[in-house]
Every structure is written in C-alpha cells, then in structure tokens.
Amino acid sequence: MSYSEPATPPEVPGEVASSLEKCTTETLRSIAKYADALAEYREREARLNEADDEDDPQERPEDLPENVPTKATLTEKVINGNRYYYWQWREGDKIKSKYKGPVSQTE
C-alpha cells in the first residue's frame, strides 16, 4: 500500500473529489461501501433489463427452483466476508431474490 496521497481518477468530477477531501476517514469508508453497493445494484439492474429485452424463450436451468422465473440471473453477494449466490429477477418495479447457496471454494 502506498503512503502517498492517491491521484484522483480522471472520471471523478472535480466537485466530488473536493467533497471527498473534506471527509473524515470513517465517512470515506462509508462512502466506499455505499459506492460499491450502488455499482453492484446498477450492474444488476442492467443485467435484469437486458434479460427483460430478450425475446427468445430460454431453457430452464436444471438448478433453477420452480418458483423462480427463467429470466432470473445468478448474482454473487458478499455478506460478512462470505460469498453466496442468489437468483434475482424483476417483478414490475421490484427486484426479487431467492437464496441459492454458498459459493464453493473451487469457483
């Protein structure tokens, strides 16, 4: 880990960088967690929207539970340092999920 101040990435707007420089370490760590969760949410939204746009009927995967729609995508979540799989899909404006199981060490 470097002991010099990090350079601001070019894609970070100047006003955001200025605001971050004024934050405490605790606030910066909270912002990092929030930013990571927000990025994960948006990626999941994009995947779900992509699945909604597909017109081709999909084959039902063998491990897909009966009460989970075929358009569901498999999402990996980290909770307390452990990785888990969840099936996720959209129903109207809501995102639904169903637990699949832990990510195995070989994956």
DRENZA-650577 format. One record per atom (N, C-alpha, C): residue in three letters; x negated, y, z negated. Coordinates in pm, whole numbers, padded with zeros to 5 digits, always signed. Each point is the difference from the previous one (the first is absolute). Layout:
<recs>
ALAXYZ...
</recs>
This chain:
<recs>
MET-00084-00117+00000MET+00084+00117+00000MET-00088+00124+00000SER+00034+00096+00080SER-00079+00121+00014SER+00028+00097-00115TYR-00104+00074-00039TYR+00015+00100-00105TYR+00013+00140+00056SER+00010+00013+00131SER+00023+00131+00060SER+00147+00015+00032GLU+00046+00124+00004GLU+00141+00028+00028GLU+00035-00050+00139PRO+00113-00070+00015PRO+00037-00054+00131PRO+00042+00112+00096ALA-00022-00026+00128ALA+00042+00094+00103ALA+00148-00020+00028THR+00069+00108+00028THR+00143-00007+00032THR+00016-00060+00139PRO+00080-00106+00015PRO+00022-00056+00133PRO+00066+00103+00091PRO-00033-00001+00127PRO+00054+00102+00091PRO+00153-00004+00013GLU+00063-00115-00025GLU+00146-00007+00013GLU+00075+00054-00122VAL-00072+00035-00108VAL+00064+00056-00119VAL+00010+00152+00017PRO+00123+00053-00002PRO+00017+00145+00015PRO-00073+00076-00110GLY-00051+00117+00034GLY-00076+00082-00095GLY+00074+00032-00127GLU+00132+00030+00011GLU+00077+00034-00120GLU+00015-00120-00093VAL+00005-00121+00056VAL+00007-00120-00082VAL-00133-00020-00073ALA-00110+00014+00074ALA-00133-00015-00061ALA-00020+00103-00112SER+00043+00124+00023SER-00013+00104-00102SER+00080-00035-00125SER+00121-00051+00020SER+00084-00039-00115SER-00064-00115-00077LEU-00057-00097+00072LEU-00062-00114-00066LEU-00121+00041-00083GLU-00075+00097+00048GLU-00120+00046-00073GLU+00035+00058-00136LYS+00123+00048-00017LYS+00043+00061-00126LYS+00055-00102-00099CYS+00019-00125+00044CYS+00063-00104-00083CYS-00099-00064-00097THR+00056-00050-00111THR-00080-00076-00095THR-00027-00139+00056THR-00094-00070-00059THR-00032-00137+00042THR+00123-00089-00012GLU+00073+00012-00110GLU+00120-00081-00020GLU+00105+00027+00108THR+00020+00126+00033THR+00096+00035+00105THR-00047-00052+00135LEU-00130+00009+00028LEU-00052-00052+00127LEU+00024-00150+00012ARG-00020-00075-00109ARG+00025-00145+00003ARG+00149-00029+00023SER+00088+00079-00060SER+00144-00016+00021SER+00037+00031+00145ILE-00060+00104+00055ILE+00025+00037+00140ILE-00048-00111+00092ALA-00115-00060-00031ALA-00053-00108+00084ALA+00095-00119+00000LYS+00054-00035-00117LYS+00096-00111-00008LYS+00126+00033+00079TYR+00048+00123-00015TYR+00120+00043+00072TYR-00024-00003+00150ALA-00115+00053+00045ALA-00031+00004+00143ALA-00009-00141+00057ASP-00058-00092-00074ASP-00011-00138+00046ASP+00139-00063+00011ALA+00085+00023-00101ALA+00136-00055+00002ALA+00081+00061+00115LEU-00017+00130+00022LEU+00072+00067+00109LEU-00044-00053+00136ALA-00129-00020+00018ALA-00050-00055+00127ALA+00054-00141+00021GLU+00003-00081-00106GLU+00053-00137+00009GLU+00148+00004+00038TYR+00076+00091-00061TYR+00142+00015+00028TYR+00022+00038+00147ARG-00076+00097+00048ARG+00017+00044+00139ARG-00039-00108+00100GLU-00104-00076-00031GLU-00039-00111+00088GLU+00111-00105+00003ARG+00058-00028-00115ARG+00108-00097-00008ARG+00122+00050+00077GLU+00032+00129-00016GLU+00110+00060+00075GLU-00021-00015+00150ALA-00123+00027+00045ALA-00031-00011+00143ALA+00018-00143+00048ARG-00047-00097-00080ARG+00017-00142+00037ARG+00147-00037+00006LEU+00078+00046-00097LEU+00142-00032-00002LEU+00073+00065+00117ASN-00036+00123+00032ASN+00061+00068+00115ASN-00037-00070+00129GLU-00123-00047+00009GLU-00045-00076+00117GLU+00083-00126+00015ALA+00022-00068-00112ALA+00079-00124+00003ALA+00144+00029+00040ASP+00055+00114-00043ASP+00136+00039+00039ASP+00011+00024+00149ASP-00109+00052+00060ASP+00001+00035+00142ASP-00010-00122+00091GLU-00046-00110-00053GLU-00016-00119+00083GLU+00136-00060+00031ASP+00025-00022+00129ASP+00128-00056+00042ASP-00005-00151+00014ASP-00119-00056+00011ASP-00014-00144+00021ASP+00038-00074-00128PRO+00081-00105+00015PRO+00027-00081-00119PRO-00128-00068-00046GLN-00018-00004-00129GLN-00122-00058-00055GLN+00028-00139-00055GLU-00103-00085+00009GLU+00010-00130-00064GLU-00011+00019-00150ARG+00075-00076-00074ARG-00003+00011-00146ARG-00120-00077-00053PRO-00094+00070-00068PRO-00115-00070-00059PRO+00047-00105-00100GLU-00075-00110-00009GLU+00038-00110-00089GLU+00008+00042-00146ASP-00089+00091-00042ASP-00003+00038-00141ASP+00091+00118-00034LEU+00083+00044+00096LEU+00091+00112-00023LEU+00125-00051-00071PRO+00030+00051-00121PRO+00120-00045-00072PRO+00127+00032+00079GLU+00105-00075-00026GLU+00127+00016+00071GLU+00060+00139-00018ASN-00015+00061-00118ASN+00062+00130-00026ASN-00088+00118+00041VAL-00105-00027+00080VAL-00088+00106+00052VAL+00016+00003+00151PRO+00029+00120+00059PRO+00020+00007+00144PRO-00129-00027+00079THR+00018-00044+00123THR-00113-00032+00087THR-00090+00120+00025LYS+00057+00120-00002LYS-00080+00120+00027LYS-00090+00041-00117ALA+00006-00072-00111ALA-00083+00033-00117ALA-00148-00016+00033THR-00081+00085-00062THR-00144-00010+00017THR-00062-00040-00134LEU-00115-00060+00008LEU-00071-00043-00119LEU-00094+00112-00043THR+00013+00044-00125THR-00079+00110-00053THR-00079-00050-00120GLU-00125+00044-00008GLU-00085-00036-00113GLU-00003+00117-00097LYS+00027-00026-00127LYS-00003+00103-00104LYS-00102-00039-00105VAL-00067+00099-00058VAL-00093-00024-00110VAL+00066+00053-00127ILE+00018-00089-00097ILE+00062+00036-00127ILE-00091-00048-00111ASN-00046+00094-00082ASN-00092-00032-00111ASN-00121-00080+00048GLY-00052+00035+00117GLY-00119-00065+00053GLY+00026-00134+00067ASN+00125-00046+00003ASN+00035-00126+00064ASN+00075+00029+00130ARG-00023-00083+00103ARG+00064+00020+00130ARG+00117-00096+00017TYR+00112+00055+00050TYR+00123-00077+00020TYR+00059+00031+00137TYR+00070-00099+00057TYR+00073+00020+00125TYR+00148+00025-00031TYR+00058+00093+00077TYR+00143+00029-00006TYR+00054+00006+00142TRP+00120-00055+00021TRP+00071+00022+00126TRP+00070+00134-00015GLN-00007+00086+00103GLN+00067+00129-00007GLN+00073+00026+00131TRP+00117+00064-00013TRP+00081+00033+00116TRP+00087+00120-00034ARG+00060+00058+00103ARG+00085+00117-00017ARG+00146-00041+00010GLU+00080+00054-00091GLU+00145-00012+00007GLU+00054+00141-00011GLY+00036+00058+00114GLY+00044+00139+00003GLY-00116+00090-00037ASP+00019+00083-00103ASP-00105+00092-00045ASP-00087-00060-00110LYS+00030-00120-00042LYS-00075-00062-00111LYS-00097-00104+00052ILE-00110-00016-00074ILE-00096-00106+00028ILE+00020-00107-00106LYS+00024-00120+00046LYS+00021-00114-00090LYS-00126-00085-00002SER-00026-00068-00110SER-00114-00092-00006SER+00036-00124-00079LYS-00074-00105+00030LYS+00016-00127-00070LYS-00139-00058-00020TYR-00027-00038-00122TYR-00130-00057-00037TYR-00024-00130+00076LYS-00121-00015+00056LYS-00037-00124+00068LYS-00094-00082-00087GLY-00104+00064-00052GLY-00095-00074-00083GLY-00134+00070-00004PRO-00092-00051-00081PRO-00133+00061-00010PRO-00081-00027+00128VAL-00092+00092+00028VAL-00092-00019+00111VAL-00104-00101-00048SER-00023-00104+00078SER-00096-00101-00043SER-00143+00053+00018GLN-00093-00053-00074GLN-00139+00045+00003GLN-00065-00024+00136THR+00052-00094+00079THR-00060-00032+00130THR+00042+00096+00109GLU+00099+00087-00026GLU+00050+00093+00102GLU-00073+00131-00007
</recs>
